[in-house]
Amino acid sequence: MTPNKPIAETPHFIVLDHYTRIASTTPPPTGYQTEAALEKELIEDLQKQGYEYLPKLTTPQELLKNLRLQLQALNQVVFTDEEWQRFLDEYLYDFDEKFKKASTKSASCVVDGIHKVQVNYVHDFVFDDGHIQNICLVDKKDIARNKVQVINQFEQTGTQANRYDVTILVNGLPMVQVELKKRGEAIREAFNQVHRYSKESFNSEKSLYKFLQLFVISNGTDTRYFANTVRRDKNSFDFTMNWADSRNELIKDLKDFTATFFQKDTLLKVLLTYSVLNKDNVLLVMRPYQIAATERILWKIKCAYEARKSKSTENGRYFYRATWP
């Protein structure tokens, strides 16, 4: 007897239909929780979800060493010192020359760093022996191959010396910056701190933080995310957003946000699938309801295709227009 073949497997939607909050099953922390305690708890929760924690990585030099290791592993190559330096100069750091010439310098380097992750993430590199190989910053076809790591208290100097709270690396590149404030403090203070770092050090020469895609801000009880952009009309607190389930019930507490948004598959899809550049090269990240609608439309199309109904009029056609804030 031939076994029945399913039309399509049960989907894994990153925007959950329902989420049971941790606070409803686990008592919240009692008493005063400092910013340092909040940071420690976040890192521990990320480690439980499979993130590699690198407590000693706190300088640009160590960040660059780790990037080399991760890109070699992702692309299954080994760079000589000369090849690695050439890769940096020809491709990874090439926006520094544009930075020096641009009239709006911070805008030039931020857009180029974001563009390298979203669009120009494959570079044809000529090795010293003459062979050419594609070197990828990310793997968008097999998202599970991308490695996530977490660091904290990274120090970098631009016009000012800054120390960042928590940074999430993807294949060695800083892609998500998390800034925390103690419980009870206004979350806008974390937003203002991100804005200040963007002016003072994120975009300094040869800074790998030019590749940041998303920011996350939290005071423990309210957690929000937003895209990295220098457009003044898009760079305000009004464009921060909470994560949510498919019923648009907000997921605001940092522990709940970590358990859902920072789940590795979810974060990578938000970064590499549900963040897009518009016609003006401004990075936009979808809101949860937009992602939920997109996921379910794609699922419906897949079901119809697998059932060999994609050419039938009874299948219908689906259009979804995302209205960006």
PAZAPA-4460 file (N, C-alpha, C; in steps of 0.05 Angstrom, whole numbers, plus 32768, in hexadecimal, padded with zeros to 4 digits):
% residues 325
    n_x    n_y    n_z   ca_x   ca_y   ca_z    c_x    c_y    c_z   seq   type   mol
   8011   7FE8   8000   8000   8000   8000   8012   8019   8000     1      M     A
   800C   802B   7FEE   801C   8043   7FEC   8013   8057   8002     2      T     A
   8026   8060   8012   801F   8073   8028   8016   808D   801C     3      P     A
   8003   809A   802A   7FF9   80B4   8022   800F   80C9   8025     4      N     A
   8011   80DA   8012   8024   80F0   8013   8016   8109   801B     5      K     A
   801F   8117   8030   8011   8130   8038   8014   8145   8023     6      P     A
   7FFF   8156   8021   8000   816C   800E   8016   817F   8015     7      I     A
   8019   8185   802E   802F   8196   8038   8032   8192   8056     8      A     A
   804A   8194   805F   804F   8190   807B   8044   81A8   808C     9      E     A
   803F   81A2   80A5   8036   81B8   80B7   804B   81CE   80B8    10      T     A
   8043   81E6   80B3   8057   81FC   80B2   8062   8204   80CD    11      P     A
   8079   8210   80CC   8084   821C   80E4   8084   823A   80E0    12      H     A
   806E   8247   80E9   806C   8264   80E6   807C   8271   80FC    13      F     A
   808B   8286   80F5   809B   8293   810A   8089   82A6   811B    14      I     A
   8073   82AF   810F   805F   82BE   811F   804B   82A9   812A    15      V     A
   804D   82A3   8143   803D   828D   814F   8020   8293   8150    16      L     A
   800F   827E   814D   7FF2   8281   8150   7FEB   8288   816D    17      D     A
   7FFA   827D   817F   7FF5   8283   819B   800F   827F   81AB    18      H     A
   8014   8290   81BE   802C   828E   81CE   8024   8291   81EC    19      Y     A
   802D   827D   81FC   8028   827E   8219   8040   828C   8226    20      T     A
   803A   82A2   8232   804F   82B3   823D   805D   82A5   8255    21      R     A
   8077   82A9   8256   8087   829C   826B   807E   82A5   8287    22      I     A
   8075   82BE   8289   806C   82C8   82A3   8054   82B9   82AE    23      A     A
   8044   82AD   829C   802D   829E   82A4   8034   8282   82AF    24      S     A
   804C   8279   82AA   8054   825E   82B3   806C   8260   82C6    25      T     A
   807B   8276   82C5   8092   827A   82D7   8090   8295   82E5    26      T     A
   8093   8295   82FF   8092   82AF   830D   80A7   82C2   8303    27      P     A
   80A0   82DC   82FF   80B3   82F0   82F6   80C8   82F5   830C    28      P     A
   80DF   8301   8305   80F3   8307   8319   80E8   8319   832E    29      P     A
   80EF   8313   8347   80E5   8324   835D   80F9   833A   8363    30      T     A
   80EF   8351   836C   8100   8367   8373   810B   8376   835B    31      G     A
   811F   8386   8361   812B   8398   834D   813E   8388   833B    32      Y     A
   813C   838C   8321   814D   837E   830E   815E   8393   82FF    33      Q     A
   8178   8392   8303   8189   83A6   82F7   818D   83A1   82D9    34      T     A
   8198   83B4   82CB   819E   83B1   82AE   81B1   839A   82AA    35      E     A
   81C5   8398   82BC   81D9   8382   82B9   81CC   8367   82BD    36      A     A
   81B9   8365   82D0   81AB   834C   82D4   8199   8345   82BC    37      A     A
   818D   8359   82B0   817C   8355   8298   818E   834B   8281    38      L     A
   81A5   8356   827E   81B8   834E   8269   81C1   8332   826D    39      E     A
   81C8   832B   8285   81D1   8310   828C   81BB   82FB   8286    40      K     A
   81A3   8302   828E   818C   82EF   8289   8187   82EC   826B    41      E     A
   8189   8301   825C   8185   8300   823F   8199   82ED   8232    42      L     A
   81B3   82F1   8239   81C8   82E0   822E   81C4   82C3   8235    43      I     A
   81BC   82BD   824E   81B7   82A2   8256   81A0   8296   8246    44      E     A
   818B   82A5   8242   8174   829B   8232   817C   8296   8215    45      D     A
   818D   82A7   820A   8196   82A3   81EE   81A8   828A   81ED    46      L     A
   81B8   8285   8201   81C9   826D   8201   81B7   8254   8202    47      Q     A
   81A2   8255   8211   8190   823E   8212   8183   8238   81F7    48      K     A
   8181   824D   81E6   8175   824A   81CC   818A   8243   81B6    49      Q     A
   81A3   823E   81BF   81B7   8235   81AC   81CA   824A   81A2    50      G     A
   81C9   8262   81AD   81DC   8277   81A6   81F7   8271   81B3    51      Y     A
   820D   8275   81A5   8227   8273   81B1   822F   828D   81BE    52      E     A
   8236   828C   81D7   823D   82A5   81E5   825C   82A8   81E6    53      Y     A
   8265   82BF   81DE   8282   82C5   81DC   8288   82DC   81F0    54      L     A
   828C   82D5   820A   828F   82EA   821E   82A9   82FA   821B    55      P     A
   82BD   82EF   820E   82D7   82FD   820C   82D9   830E   81F2    56      K     A
   82C4   830E   81E2   82C5   831D   81C9   82BA   8339   81CE    57      L     A
   82CC   834C   81D3   82C3   8367   81DB   82D2   837D   81CB    58      T     A
   82E2   8375   81B7   82F2   8389   81A8   82EE   8385   818A    59      T     A
   82F2   839A   817A   82F1   8397   815D   8304   8382   8152    60      P     A
   831C   8380   815E   832F   836C   8155   8325   8350   8158    61      Q     A
   8319   834A   8170   830F   832F   8175   82F6   832A   8163    62      E     A
   82E6   833E   815E   82CF   833B   814D   82D7   8334   8131    63      L     A
   82EC   8340   8127   82F6   833A   810C   8301   831E   810A    64      L     A
   830F   8315   811F   831A   82F9   811F   8303   82E5   811E    65      K     A
   82EE   82EB   812E   82D7   82D8   812E   82C9   82D8   8114    66      N     A
   82C6   82F0   8107   82B9   82F2   80ED   82C8   82E0   80D9    67      L     A
   82E2   82E1   80D9   82F1   82D0   80C6   82EB   82B3   80CA    68      R     A
   82EB   82AA   80E3   82E5   828E   80E9   82C9   8286   80E0    69      L     A
   82B5   8297   80E4   829A   8290   80DD   8295   8290   80BF    70      Q     A
   82A1   82A3   80B1   829E   82A4   8093   82AD   828C   8086    71      L     A
   82C4   8285   8092   82D2   826D   8088   82C1   8254   808B    72      Q     A
   82B4   8252   80A3   82A3   823A   80A8   828B   823A   8096    73      A     A
   827E   8251   8092   8266   8253   8082   826C   824C   8065    74      L     A
   8283   8255   805B   828A   8252   803E   829D   823B   8039    75      N     A
   82A5   822D   804F   82B7   8216   804D   82D0   821D   803D    76      Q     A
   82DD   8232   8046   82F6   823B   803B   8309   8242   8052    77      V     A
   8322   8246   804B   8336   8250   805E   8345   8266   8050    78      V     A
   8343   827E   805B   8352   8295   8050   836E   8296   805B    79      F     A
   8381   829C   8049   839B   82A4   8053   8399   82C0   805F    80      T     A
   83AC   82C9   806D   83AB   82E4   8079   83A9   82F9   8062    81      D     A
   83B7   82F5   804D   83B7   8308   8036   839B   8307   8029    82      E     A
   8390   82F0   8025   8376   82EE   8018   8360   82FB   802A    83      E     A
   8362   82F6   8043   834E   8302   8056   834F   8320   8055    84      W     A
   8367   832C   8055   8369   8349   8054   835F   8354   803A    85      Q     A
   8363   8345   8024   8359   834E   800A   833B   834C   8009    86      R     A
   832F   8337   8016   8312   8335   8017   8306   834C   8026    87      F     A
   8313   8354   803C   830A   836B   804B   830B   8385   803B    88      L     A
   8322   8389   802E   8326   83A2   801F   8314   83A4   8006    89      D     A
   8312   838D   7FF8   8303   838E   7FDE   82E5   838D   7FE2    90      E     A
   82DC   8381   7FF7   82BF   837C   7FFA   82B3   8386   8014    91      Y     A
   82BD   837C   802B   82B0   8382   8044   82B3   839F   804C    92      L     A
   82CB   83AA   8048   82D0   83C6   8050   82CE   83DA   8039    93      Y     A
   82C5   83D2   8022   82C6   83E4   800C   82B5   83FD   800F    94      D     A
   82A1   83FB   8022   8290   8413   8026   829F   8429   8035    95      F     A
   82B6   8423   8041   82C5   8437   804F   82CF   844D   803C    96      D     A
   82D6   8445   8023   82DE   8459   800F   82C6   846A   8008    97      E     A
   82AE   845D   8005   8296   846C   7FFF   8290   847F   8016    98      K     A
   8295   8475   802E   8290   8485   8046   82A0   849F   8046    99      F     A
   82B9   849D   803E   82CA   84B4   803E   82C1   84C9   8029   100      K     A
   82B5   84C0   8013   82AD   84D2   7FFE   8291   84DC   8000   101      K     A
   8280   84CE   8010   8264   84D5   8011   825F   84EE   8020   102      A     A
   824B   84FD   8018   8243   8516   8026   8234   850F   803F   103      S     A
   8223   84FA   803E   8215   84F0   8056   8222   84D6   805E   104      T     A
   8237   84D8   806D   8249   84C2   8072   823C   84AA   8080   105      K     A
   822E   84B0   8096   8222   849A   80A5   820D   848B   8094   106      S     A
   81FE   849A   8083   81EA   848E   8072   81F8   847C   805E   107      A     A
   820E   8484   8052   821C   8475   803E   8225   845A   8048   108      S     A
   8232   8459   8060   823D   8440   8069   8227   842D   8075   109      C     A
   8212   8439   8081   81FD   8428   808C   81EE   841B   8075   110      V     A
   81E7   842A   8061   81D8   841E   804A   81E8   8408   803D   111      V     A
   8202   840C   803A   8213   83F9   802C   8216   83DF   803D   112      D     A
   8219   83E2   8057   821B   83CB   8069   8202   83BB   8069   113      G     A
   81EB   83C9   806A   81D1   83BB   8069   81CD   83AD   804E   114      I     A
   81D5   83BB   8039   81D1   83B0   801E   81E2   8397   801A   115      H     A
   81F9   8395   8026   820A   837D   8024   81FC   8365   8030   116      K     A
   81ED   8369   8045   81DF   8352   8052   81C6   834B   8042   117      V     A
   81B7   835F   803A   819D   835A   802D   819F   8352   8010   118      Q     A
   81B2   835E   8001   81B3   835A   7FE4   81CE   834F   7FDB   119      V     A
   81E3   835E   7FE1   81FE   8358   7FD7   820D   8346   7FEA   120      N     A
   8202   8330   7FF2   820E   831F   8007   8220   8309   7FFC   121      Y     A
   8223   8308   7FE2   8235   82F5   7FD5   824B   8304   7FC6   122      V     A
   8264   82FD   7FCB   827A   830A   7FBE   828B   82F6   7FAF   123      H     A
   8291   82FB   7F96   82A2   82E9   7F86   82BF   82F0   7F8D   124      D     A
   82CC   82DF   7F9C   82E7   82E5   7FA6   82FB   82D4   7F97   125      F     A
   8311   82E1   7F8E   8326   82D3   7F80   833C   82CD   7F94   126      V     A
   8341   82B3   7F99   8355   82AB   7FAC   8371   82AD   7F9F   127      F     A
   8386   82AC   7FAF   83A1   82B0   7FA5   83A9   829C   7F90   128      D     A
   839D   8284   7F91   83A4   826F   7F7D   8395   8273   7F63   129      D     A
   8383   8287   7F62   8375   828E   7F49   8359   8284   7F48   130      G     A
   8350   8272   7F59   8335   8268   7F57   8321   827C   7F64   131      H     A
   8309   827C   7F59   82F5   828F   7F62   82DF   827F   7F71   132      I     A
   82D7   828B   7F88   82C2   827E   7F97   82AF   8293   7FA3   133      Q     A
   8295   828C   7FA3   8282   829E   7FB0   8286   829D   7FCE   134      N     A
   828A   82B4   7FDB   828B   82B7   7FF8   8272   82C4   8001   135      I     A
   8262   82B6   8011   8248   82C0   801B   824A   82CA   8037   136      C     A
   823D   82E0   803C   823B   82EA   8058   8225   82DB   8067   137      L     A
   8210   82D4   8059   81FA   82C5   8064   81F0   82B0   8051   138      V     A
   81E3   829B   805B   81D7   8287   804A   81B8   828B   804B   139      D     A
   81AD   8296   8036   8190   829B   8036   8180   8283   802D   140      K     A
   818D   8270   8020   817E   8258   8016   817A   8244   802D   141      K     A
   818F   8241   803D   818D   822E   8054   8194   823E   806D   142      D     A
   817F   824A   8078   8183   825D   808F   8190   824F   80A7   143      I     A
   818B   8236   80AA   8196   8227   80C1   81B5   8227   80C1   144      A     A
   81C1   822C   80AA   81DF   822B   80A8   81EB   8244   80B4   145      R     A
   81DC   8259   80B8   81E6   8272   80C4   81EA   826F   80E2   146      N     A
   8202   8276   80EB   8208   8273   8108   8202   828C   8117   147      K     A
   81F5   828A   812E   81EF   82A1   813F   8200   829F   8158   148      V     A
   820B   82B6   8160   821B   82B9   8178   8212   82D2   8186   149      Q     A
   8219   82D4   81A0   8211   82EB   81AF   822A   82F5   81BF   150      V     A
   822E   830F   81BF   8243   831C   81CE   8237   8333   81DE   151      I     A
   8246   833D   81F2   823C   8353   8201   8254   8365   820A   152      N     A
   824D   837E   8211   8260   8391   821A   8277   8395   8206   153      Q     A
   8270   8396   81EC   8284   839B   81D7   828B   83B9   81D8   154      F     A
   82A5   83BE   81D5   82AF   83DA   81D7   82B9   83E3   81BC   155      E     A
   82B0   83FB   81B4   82B9   8406   819A   82BA   8424   819D   156      Q     A
   82CD   8430   818F   82D1   844D   8190   82CE   8459   8174   157      T     A
   82BD   846E   8173   82BA   847E   815A   82C1   849A   8162   158      G     A
   82AD   84AC   8161   82B1   84C7   816C   82B0   84C6   818B   159      T     A
   82A4   84B0   8195   82A3   84AB   81B2   82A8   848E   81B7   160      Q     A
   82B1   8487   81CF   82B5   846B   81D7   829A   8461   81E1   161      A     A
   8291   844A   81D7   8277   843F   81DF   827A   8421   81E6   162      N     A
   8268   8418   81F7   8267   83FC   81FF   824A   83F3   81FB   163      R     A
   8246   83DE   81EA   822B   83D6   81E3   8222   83BF   81F5   164      Y     A
   8208   83BD   81F9   81FD   83A9   820B   8200   838D   8200   165      D     A
   81EF   8385   81EE   81EF   836A   81E3   81ED   836B   81C5   166      V     A
   81FF   835C   81B7   81FF   835B   819A   81FB   833F   8191   167      T     A
   81EA   833A   817D   81E7   8320   8171   81F5   8320   8156   168      I     A
   8207   830C   8153   8216   8309   813B   820A   82F3   812A   169      L     A
   820A   82F7   8110   8202   82E2   80FD   821A   82DE   80EB   170      V     A
   8225   82C6   80EC   823E   82BF   80DD   8254   82D3   80E4   171      N     A
   8254   82DC   80FC   826A   82EE   8105   8264   830B   8102   172      G     A
   8250   8313   80F2   8249   832F   80EE   8234   8339   8102   173      L     A
   8238   8350   810E   8224   835B   8120   820B   8362   810F   174      P     A
   81F4   8356   8116   81DC   835B   8106   81C5   8365   8118   175      M     A
   81C6   835F   8132   81B1   8369   8144   81BE   8375   815C   176      V     A
   81B8   838E   8163   81C2   839A   817B   81AB   839D   818F   177      Q     A
   81B0   8394   81A7   819C   8395   81BD   81A5   83A9   81D2   178      V     A
   8195   83BC   81D7   819B   83CF   81ED   8186   83CD   8202   179      E     A
   818F   83CB   821B   817E   83C5   8231   817E   83DC   8245   180      L     A
   8167   83DF   8253   8165   83F1   826A   8158   83E2   8280   181      K     A
   815E   83E9   8299   8153   83DB   82B0   8134   83DD   82B0   182      K     A
   8128   83C9   82BC   810B   83C9   82BE   8101   83E2   82CC   183      R     A
   80ED   83EE   82BF   80E2   8407   82CA   80EC   8420   82BD   184      G     A
   8104   841E   82B0   810E   8435   82A2   8101   8438   8286   185      E     A
   80FE   8450   827D   80F0   8455   8263   80FF   8448   824D   186      A     A
   80F1   8439   823C   80FD   842B   8225   8108   843E   8211   187      I     A
   80FE   8456   8210   8108   846A   81FD   8126   8470   8202   188      R     A
   812F   846C   821B   814B   8471   8221   815D   845D   8212   189      E     A
   8153   8444   820F   8162   8431   81FF   8163   8439   81E2   190      A     A
   814C   8443   81D8   814B   844C   81BC   815E   8463   81B8   191      F     A
   815F   8476   81CA   8171   848D   81C8   818E   8484   81C9   192      N     A
   8194   8470   81D8   81AF   8466   81DA   81B8   845A   81BF   193      Q     A
   81A6   844A   81B2   81AC   843F   8198   81B2   8456   8184   194      V     A
   81A1   846A   8185   81A4   8481   8173   81BF   848F   8177   195      H     A
   81C7   8491   8191   81E1   849E   8197   81F8   848D   818D   196      R     A
   81F7   8472   8192   820C   8461   8188   820F   8462   816A   197      Y     A
   81F8   8465   815C   81F9   8466   813F   8209   847E   8135   198      S     A
   8207   8494   8144   8216   84AC   813E   8233   84AB   8146   199      K     A
   8238   849D   815D   8253   849F   8169   8266   8488   8161   200      E     A
   825C   8470   815D   8270   845A   815A   8267   8443   8147   201      S     A
   824E   843D   8144   8246   8427   8133   8252   8429   8118   202      F     A
   8253   8441   810D   825B   8445   80F1   8277   8450   80EE   203      N     A
   8288   844B   8102   82A4   8454   8100   82B2   8444   80EA   204      S     A
   82C9   844E   80E2   82D8   8441   80CC   82DF   8424   80D3   205      E     A
   82D9   8412   80C0   82DE   83F5   80C3   82CF   83E8   80D9   206      K     A
   82B9   83F4   80E1   82A8   83E8   80F6   8295   83D4   80E9   207      S     A
   8295   83BC   80F4   8283   83A7   80EB   8266   83AC   80F3   208      L     A
   8262   83BF   8105   8247   83C6   810D   8238   83D5   80F7   209      Y     A
   8245   83DB   80E1   8237   83E6   80CA   8224   83D1   80BE   210      K     A
   8228   83B8   80C5   8217   83A2   80BA   81FE   839D   80CB   211      F     A
   81FA   83AD   80E1   81E2   83A9   80F1   81C9   83AC   80E0   212      L     A
   81B6   839A   80E4   819C   839A   80D6   8185   83A3   80E8   213      Q     A
   8186   8399   8101   8170   839E   8113   817A   83A8   812E   214      L     A
   8169   83B7   813C   816D   83BF   8158   8157   83B4   8168   215      F     A
   815D   83AB   8181   8149   83A3   8194   814E   83B3   81AD   216      V     A
   8139   83BF   81B8   813B   83CF   81D1   8128   83C3   81E5   217      I     A
   8130   83C3   81FF   811E   83B8   8213   8124   83C3   822F   218      S     A
   8110   83C6   823F   8113   83CC   825B   8108   83B4   826C   219      N     A
   8108   839D   8260   80FF   8385   826D   80E1   8380   826A   220      G     A
   80D1   8394   826E   80B4   8391   826B   80A9   839A   8250   221      T     A
   80B8   83A9   8242   80B0   83B2   8226   80C9   83AE   8214   222      D     A
   80C5   839E   81FF   80DB   8398   81ED   80D2   839E   81D0   223      T     A
   80E2   83AC   81C1   80DB   83B4   81A6   80F2   83B0   8193   224      R     A
   80EC   83AE   8179   8101   83AB   8165   80FC   83BF   814E   225      Y     A
   8111   83C6   8140   810E   83D8   8129   8126   83D5   8117   226      F     A
   8123   83DE   80FE   8138   83DB   80EA   814D   83F1   80ED   227      A     A
   8165   83EA   80E4   817B   83FD   80E4   8178   840F   80CB   228      N     A
   8175   8429   80CF   8172   843B   80B9   817C   8457   80C2   229      T     A
   8185   8467   80AE   818D   8482   80B4   8179   8496   80AA   230      V     A
   8163   848C   809E   814E   849E   8094   8140   84AB   80AC   231      R     A
   8140   84C5   80AD   8135   84D3   80C4   8118   84CD   80C7   232      R     A
   8109   84CA   80B1   80EC   84C6   80B3   80E6   84A9   80BB   233      D     A
   80FA   8497   80BB   80F6   847C   80C4   8104   8476   80DE   234      K     A
   8115   8489   80E8   8125   8484   80FF   811A   8492   8117   235      N     A
   8103   8489   8120   80F7   8495   8138   80EB   847F   8149   236      S     A
   80E5   8485   8161   80DA   8471   8173   80BF   8466   8169   237      F     A
   80B1   8476   8159   8097   846D   814F   809A   8455   813D   238      D     A
   80B2   8450   8132   80B6   8439   8120   80C0   8420   812F   239      F     A
   80C2   8421   8149   80C8   8409   8158   80AE   83F9   815B   240      T     A
   80B1   83DF   815E   8099   83CE   815E   809D   83B6   8171   241      M     A
   8087   83AD   817D   8087   8395   818E   8083   837C   817C   242      N     A
   808E   8366   8185   8088   834C   8179   806C   8343   8182   243      W     A
   8060   8331   8174   8044   8329   817B   803F   830D   8170   244      A     A
   8029   8301   8178   8020   82E8   816C   800D   82EF   8155   245      D     A
   8002   82DA   8148   7FF2   82DF   8130   7FD8   82ED   8136   246      S     A
   7FCF   82ED   8150   7FB7   82FC   8157   7FBE   8318   8160   247      R     A
   7FD7   8320   815B   7FE1   833B   8161   7FE1   8340   817F   248      N     A
   7FE4   832B   8190   7FE7   832F   81AC   8005   8334   81B1   249      E     A
   800C   834B   81BC   8027   8354   81BE   8038   8343   81D1   250      L     A
   8051   833E   81C9   8064   832F   81DA   8079   8344   81E2   251      I     A
   8076   834E   81FA   8086   8366   8202   809D   835F   8216   252      K     A
   8098   834C   8228   80AC   8346   823C   80C5   833B   822F   253      D     A
   80DD   8342   8239   80F6   833A   822C   80F9   831C   822A   254      L     A
   80F1   830D   8240   80F3   82F0   823F   80E1   82E4   822A   255      K     A
   80C9   82EE   8227   80B7   82E4   8212   80C1   82EB   81F7   256      D     A
   80CB   8303   81F4   80D6   830C   81DA   80EE   82FB   81D2   257      F     A
   80FF   82F4   81E6   8116   82E4   81E0   810E   82C8   81D8   258      T     A
   80F9   82BD   81E5   80F0   82A2   81DF   80E3   82A0   81C3   259      A     A
   80DA   82B6   81B8   80CC   82B6   819E   80DC   82C3   8188   260      T     A
   80E0   82DD   818A   80EE   82EC   8176   810B   82E3   8173   261      F     A
   8119   82DD   8189   8135   82D5   8188   8139   82B7   8184   262      F     A
   8123   82A8   8181   8126   828C   8178   8135   828D   815E   263      Q     A
   814A   827D   815B   815D   8280   8145   8150   8281   8129   264      K     A
   813E   826E   8124   8131   826E   810A   8121   8287   8105   265      D     A
   8113   8290   811A   8103   82A8   8117   8114   82C1   8112   266      T     A
   8129   82C4   8122   813A   82DC   811E   8147   82DC   8102   267      L     A
   8151   82C5   80F9   815E   82C4   80DF   814A   82CA   80C8   268      L     A
   8131   82C1   80CB   811D   82C7   80B7   8115   82E5   80B7   269      K     A
   8114   82F0   80CF   810E   830D   80D1   8124   831D   80C3   270      V     A
   813D   8315   80C8   8154   8323   80BD   8157   831F   809F   271      L     A
   8154   8307   8096   815B   8300   807A   8143   82FD   8067   272      L     A
   812B   82FB   8072   8114   82F7   8060   8100   830E   8064   273      T     A
   80FB   8316   807C   80E6   832A   8081   80F1   8346   8087   274      Y     A
   810A   834B   8080   8115   8366   807F   811B   836C   8062   275      S     A
   8112   8382   8058   8116   8388   803C   811F   83A5   8038   276      V     A
   812C   83AA   8021   8134   83C5   8019   811F   83D0   8006   277      L     A
   8116   83E9   800B   8103   83F5   7FF9   8112   8402   7FE2   278      N     A
   8104   8410   7FD1   8111   841B   7FB9   8126   8430   7FBF   279      K     A
   8124   843C   7FD7   8137   8450   7FE0   814E   8444   7FF1   280      D     A
   8150   8429   7FF0   8165   841B   8000   8162   841F   801E   281      N     A
   8149   8423   8027   8144   8425   8043   813B   8409   804D   282      V     A
   8147   83FF   8062   8141   83E5   806D   8126   83E7   807C   283      L     A
   8114   83D5   8076   80FA   83D3   8083   80F7   83B7   808E   284      L     A
   80EF   83B4   80A7   80EA   839A   80B3   80CB   8397   80B7   285      V     A
   80C1   8380   80B0   80A4   837C   80B2   809B   837B   80CF   286      M     A
   8082   8384   80D3   8075   8381   80EC   8069   8364   80EE   287      R     A
   8064   835B   8107   805A   833F   810A   8042   8338   80F9   288      P     A
   802E   834A   80F7   8016   8343   80E8   801D   8341   80CA   289      Y     A
   8031   8350   80C0   8039   834E   80A4   8047   8334   809F   290      Q     A
   8058   832C   80B2   8066   8312   80AF   8051   82FB   80B0   291      I     A
   803E   82FD   80C3   802A   82E8   80C6   801A   82E5   80AC   292      A     A
   8012   82FB   80A0   8002   82FA   8088   8013   82EE   8071   293      A     A
   802C   82F6   806F   803D   82EC   805A   8042   82CE   805D   294      T     A
   8048   82C5   8075   804C   82A9   807A   8034   8298   8072   295      E     A
   801D   82A1   8079   8005   8291   8074   7FFD   8292   8057   296      R     A
   8003   82A7   8049   7FFE   82A8   802C   8011   8295   801E   297      I     A
   802A   8295   8025   803D   8283   8019   8036   8266   801F   298      L     A
   802C   8261   8037   8024   8246   803E   800C   823D   802D   299      W     A
   7FF9   824F   8029   7FE2   8248   8018   7FEA   8242   7FFC   300      K     A
   7FFC   8252   7FF1   8006   824E   7FD6   8014   8233   7FD4   301      I     A
   8025   822C   7FE8   8033   8213   7FE8   8020   81FB   7FE9   302      K     A
   800B   81FE   7FFA   7FF7   81E8   7FFB   7FE9   81E4   7FE0   303      C     A
   7FE2   81FA   7FD3   7FD5   81F8   7FBA   7FE7   81EC   7FA5   304      A     A
   8001   81F4   7FA6   8014   81E9   7F92   8018   81CB   7F97   305      Y     A
   801B   81C3   7FB0   801F   81A7   7FB6   8007   8196   7FAE   306      E     A
   7FEF   81A2   7FAF   7FD7   8194   7FA8   7FD1   8195   7F8A   307      A     A
   7FE4   81A1   7F7B   7FE1   81A3   7F5E   7FC9   81B3   7F56   308      R     A
   7FC3   81C8   7F66   7FAC   81D9   7F60   7FB5   81F5   7F58   309      K     A
   7FCF   81F9   7F55   7FD9   8214   7F51   7FCF   8220   7F37   310      S     A
   7FC6   820F   7F24   7FBC   821A   7F0A   7F9E   821B   7F0A   311      K     A
   7F91   8213   7F1F   7F74   8212   7F20   7F69   822C   7F29   312      S     A
   7F53   8235   7F1D   7F46   824E   7F25   7F3A   824C   7F41   313      T     A
   7F34   8233   7F4A   7F28   8230   7F64   7F3C   8236   7F7A   314      E     A
   7F56   8236   7F73   7F6B   823C   7F86   7F6B   8259   7F8E   315      N     A
   7F64   826A   7F7B   7F64   8287   7F80   7F80   8293   7F7F   316      G     A
   7F80   82AC   7F82   7F9A   82BB   7F82   7F9B   82CB   7F9C   317      R     A
   7FB4   82CE   7FA6   7FB7   82DC   7FBF   7FCA   82F3   7FBC   318      Y     A
   7FC1   830A   7FC5   7FD2   8322   7FC4   7FD3   832E   7FE0   319      F     A
   7FEB   8336   7FE8   7FEE   8343   8002   7FFF   835C   7FFE   320      Y     A
   7FF5   8372   8007   8003   838B   8005   800B   8394   8021   321      R     A
   8025   8396   8026   802E   839F   8040   802E   83BD   8041   322      A     A
   8021   83C9   8054   8021   83E6   8058   8036   83EC   806C   323      T     A
   804C   83F8   8063   8062   83FE   8075   805C   8417   8085   324      W     A
   8063   8417   809F   805E   842E   80AF   806F   8445   80A7   325      P     A
***
